[in-house]
Amino acid sequence: SGLDPYSTFAAGLIGVGTLGIVALQAMASVAVVVFFRNRADRKVWQCVVAPGIGALGLGLTAHLTGYMHSAFWFVVICMFASGALLWWLGEETHPRLNVPT
């Protein structure tokens, strides 16, 4: 009653959205390291060190935002659950995608 929805909800939703983007960028950095770990043509700096530093920095930054701590873990758990679901469904529909290397 008497609260402006733009000033009340916008800041919180913008924060959660930004946190989601930062978490996605951190996970993309981890994905780069995982993708190149078994390849012979990988370059250590470009494929391991730089993305690893980026993942640590982004993850630490997202974690240290104390006011968004619960939202951070909510976003991380949702992304992990959706990835696990897609992996599980992908195994049934596209078995060649999950062939061990």
N, C-alpha and C positions, 0 to 999 in steps of 0.2 A: 504494500500500500504506500504509494507515493515514491516508490523507487523507480529510477530511470533504467529500463532494461539494457540500454546501450552501455551505460557506465557500470552497471552491476555485473552483467554476464559477459560482456565483450572482453574485458581484461582477462578473466579466467579462461575463456575459450581460446583466446589468442595465445595465452601461455601454454595450454595443453597442445594446441596445434604446433607451436614452435618446438615444444618438447618432443612431439612425435617426429618432426622432421629431423631434429638432432639425433634421436635414437635410430632412425632409419639410416642416416649418414654413417653412424657408428657401425651399424650392422653391415652396411655395404663395404666398409673398410675391412671388417672381419671376413666378409665373403671373398674379397680380393685375395687375402692371405690364404684362405682355404682353397680357393680355386687354383692358385699357382703352386701349392705346396708339393705336388707330385709331378710337376712339369719340368722337363729338362731345359727348356728355353727361358726359365725365369731369371730375372735379374734381382739380386738380393735387395738392393736399395729400393727399387721401384715396386717390387712385388711382396716384400716382407717387412722391411724396416719402416718405410714411410707410411704404408697403410696401418701398420701396427701402432705407430706413434699417434696417427690420426684417430684410430679407434679408442686408444686409451685416453686421449685428450677429450674427445667428444663424450665418451662414457663418463669420465670424471666430471666434466662440466655439467652434464645432465644430472648426475647423481648429487652434485653439491648444491643444486638449487633446492634448498630446504623446503620452501613453501610448496614445491611441486613434487615432493618425494613420493607420495602415494600415487599421483598421476603418472610419474615416471615408471613405476613398477607395473601399473595397470597397462600402459602402452607396451612395455616390454613383454609382458605375459600374453597380451592379445596378439602381438606380432609373432611370438614363438608358437602359440596355439594355431594361428592361421597357417604358418609355415609347415608345422607338423601335419595339419590336416591336408594341405596340398601335397605334401610328400606321400602321405598315406594313400590319398586318392590317385596320385600320379603313378604309384606302384601298381595299382590295379588296372588303370587304363593305359599306361605306357610303361610296360615292364623294362624296356631297354634303357629307360632313363636312370634306373637304379641298379645298373650292373656294377658290381664291385671292380675297382681298378687294381 
